[in-house]
Amino acid sequence: MTSRRRIIAPALALALAACSGQPASQPPTLDPSTDKLARVQVRGTLVLWTDPAYAPQSFAVEGAARLAGTKCAPNQMTAPEMSGYDSETGKLVAEALDVEPCFVATPFDSMIAGSWGDRYDVAWASGALTVGRMEKLYVTQPYYSTPASFFVREDSAIRKPSELAGKEIGSCAGCTHESYLERELELPGVGMVWLVDDPVIVTFNTEVPGLEAVVAGEIEAFLCSATVGRAAVAEGDPLRELDEIAYYTQKTGYVDRDLTLDPVAFLAAIDAAIADLHASGKLKALSMQFFQADYATPAGEFDLSAVGQVVP
């Protein structure tokens, strides 16, 4: 696409025309006063939620200069200022929509609570596709899939999760790992297996201080996405991942359900972009770059229609 004045990508226009019964040669015109996709494309920016301190998923680029001539608002970070698997995914989707990516940082727990007030358009936040979150957020085609693992000190005598029964285990507050330890986690179409009885749950704002608490001997173990724990091990932290995986999650993009604009075309455009990024191998390449493993391919094979999402 060469012009940002165009409201809708041709492939998506044909799909929407088919759904509306209009001839393919006369795609529907989307009104930016009522339609989310049209608003984004007329504005010329895709505003992305981010966490600047969540490497390798998302991180502020040290010394990066703000993009000259940017359309991003003064309180938004521009593309050169953010990187990581989540951030680069957002940039590629913005490119597919022919708009500029802009980044806004807010606490993770406030983002997953919904009711964003249009502060951002979509969040690639390494967030899981769960039954509970679908009540407040629309979910998109997953962009990667990861195991959740227990991490203990390298010299710990613990060898399997069942040995952590009754012990202090850390997790990030409000995330799937805390829900799992509470035995409340629901993943669409997944039968959960609870590996630890009666844990004493200790929560942290993010994974980094939780893993540091394990290293310091303050807690026995920490449950988190394996990508985060493995990154800490690669950086030299004296941690060890237990062999038995707790569960797997599909990492999805989130869009606020509390929208005043029609989300149908916007969600369809995002899903089409993610599907293309899977098909082209770009997400796999990003996964290899940031995680040194292919976590993207299983997400590309996930059937989003099976979760029963109703839009709007």
N, C-alpha and C positions, 0 to 999 in steps of 0.2 A: 504494500500500500504506500502511495507516494504523497497523499494529501491528508492532512489532519482535519480537513473540512468534511471529509466523508464520514457519515454517521455510523455505518455498519459494514463490517467486512463482507465481501461478496459471498463466500461460502455460507456464512451465517445468515445472510440475507435470503439466500435460496432456501435454506432450511426453514426459516421463519415464514417465508412465503408459502411453502408447502403446507405448513401447519395451519396457516390462516386461510388457505384456499385461494389465495391470489395467484395469478400467473407468475412463473419464475422471472419473466422479463420485467415485472413490475413489483419489486420487493417492497415490503412495507416501510414507510418512513417513520422513524422513531422520534418522538418528541422529547427533547431534553428537559422539558418542564415536568414530565411525568415518567420518563424512562431512565433507569440507572445507567445503562450502557451509553445511551445518547449523551447524558450529562457528562460522563467521564470523557468521552471522545471530543465533545465540544470544548470542555475545559482544557483538554490536552495533557492531563496528568492522571496517573493511577496512584492514589495515596495508599501506602502500604504500612501496616503495623510492623514494628520491629523491636528487637532488644539488642542494643549495641554492645552488650557484654555477654554474648552467649555463643562464643566460638566453639566448634567450627560452623555452627548453623547460621549465626549472624554476629557481626562484629564491626565496630567502627574502624575505618582504615586510618591508621596513624599518619598524620601529616597530609592527608588528602585535602585538596582544595575544593571549595564549592564550585559546582559547574557554572561556568560563565553563561549568562543569558538564560538561566533556568526559568521555568514556569513554576517551580516549587515555591511555596510560601516561605517567608522568612523563618518560621518555626519548623520547617520540614528539611530533612537532610536530602541531598541530591545523590545521584547514582554513584559518583566516585567516592563518596564518604562512607558507604556501607558495602560489605561483602559477606561471604558465607553461603552455605547451601540454600538457606531460606531466602536470603537477599537476592542471590543471583537468579533463583527461580522467579521471584517477583519481577526482576528486571526483564527476563525473557518474555513473561506474559505481557508486560507493558509494551514491549517491542511488537508482540503479535497484535496488540490492540492499536498500534501506531500512536502511542502516547508516551510521555516521560514518566519514569518512576520517581516517586518522592516518598520519603520515609518519616514516620512519626513514632516516637517511643512512648509507651505508657506501660503501667504494670500489667503483667500477664493475666492476673486474676480479674482485673477490671475489664480486660478485653474479652475473655471467655464468658463474662457475665452478660454480654450483649448490650443493647441500648447505647451504641457508640456515639450517637449524636452527630453522625457524618464526619467525625474527626479523621477517619480513614475509610477506604473502600473495601479492602480485603486484607486478610492476615494469613501469611505463611509463617507460622510460628512453631513449627515442629509439634503442632497440636494434634491430638488423636481424634479419630472419628468415633465418637461415643454416643450412646443413646441419650444420655443426659444433656450433652452439649447441643444436640440437634433440636432441643426444645427452644433454644434462644438464638441459634446460629444456623444458617444454611451451610452445608458442606459441599466441597467440590471433589472432582476426581482426585484421589490420593496421588501425591507426588513422590513419596517414598514410604517405606515400611520398615519398622525397626523392632528388635526384641527389647524387652525390659529385663534387666539383670540386676542381681544383687552383687554389690562390691564390698569386700572386706579388706582389712589391712593385709599386706603381702605375707606377714608372719602369723596371721590368724590361724587357729586350729580348726576353724569352721571350714567344712568341705562341701556341704550341701544345705539348701535353704531350710530344710526341716530342723536343722540344728540351731536355727535362730529363734525357735519358739520361746516366747516370754522375754526376749532380749530387746534392747533399744535399737530400732531400725529407723533411719531417716528417709525422708522423701520431700519433694517440693510441695509446698502448701497448695491445695486446691487442684492438683494435677491427678492424672490417672493412677500414679503410683500410690498416692495417699488413699485413693478410693479402693485400690486393690488390697492394700493392707487392712482396710476397714471391711473388706469383703462386700463392697457396694458397687464395684465397677461392672458396667454393662457395655459390652462391645457387640454391635449388630452381628448376629449369626454365629457368635463365638460362645462355646461352653467354657466357663472359667474353671481353672484348677487352682485351688488355694494351697500354696506350698508352705506357709508359715502359720502356726497356731499362736494366737494371743500375743502378737507383737506389741511392744511399747513404742508407739509412733511418735517420732520427733520430726517436726516440720521445719523447713527452711524456705526462704523466699525463692531461691534458685538452687540448682544442683551444686554449683561450685562450693559454697560454704558447707554444704552437707558432706561432700566428699572430703573436704578438708577436716571436718569433724571426725571422720573415720580415721584419717591419717593421724590425727592428734590423740586418738584413743578415747574420744568423748562419747562415741556411740559404736555399737558393734558392727553395723553394716549400713549401707545406703542402697535403696532401690531407685534405679533411674534408667533412662534410655541407654542402651549399650553404647551408642555412639558417643555420648557424653563421658561415660566412665572410661571407655577405651581411649578417648582423647587424653584424659588425665593420666592414664597409664603410659601412653606414648610420650607424654611430657616429663615422665620420670617420677610421678607420684607413686609411693610404695603401696599400691592397691592390687587386688586380685579379683577377677570376675569369677563367680561361681558358675559351674558348668550348666546347671539346670536353669533354663529360661523360664521366667514367670509367665509371660504372655507376649504376644506380638500386637502392635497397633499399626493401623493405616494412618499415616500423617496426611492431613487434609488442609485445604484452604478454608478459611471461615469468612462468611459474609453475614452481616447483621440482619436478623429477621425483623428488627424494628426499623424498617425503612419506610420512607414516605414515597419512594419511587418504585416503579415496577422492576423487579429483579430478574425476570425470566430471561430476557436477552443477555443480560450481563452474566448470569450464571452459565448460560449456554456458551457464550464466548470464552469464558475462562476454562470450562471443561474441554472445549475444542482446542484451546491453546495447549493445555496440559497433555491432552491426547497426542497432539503433534510433537510435543517435546519428548514424550515417551517413544513415539514411533521413529523419530529422527536420531534417537540415542543421546540427545543432549542432556537429559536428566541423569542418565547412567554415567555420562562423562563427568558431570558435576559431582555425582556421588563418589566416583573414583578419585576426583581431585580433592574433595574435602574430607572424605571418610576412608579412602583407600579400600573401599568395598562397594559392591553394587547393591544398594538398598532400594534402587528405583524400580527395577524390573518387576518385582512382585506387586508393587503399587499400580503399575501400568496394566496388570492383569486383573485387577480388582473390578468387580461388577458393581458400579455405584447404584444402578437401578435396584439392586437387591436390598438396599437399606430402607426403601419405602419413603423417601423424602417427598414431601408435598410442597410444591412451589407455586404461588406464594402461600 
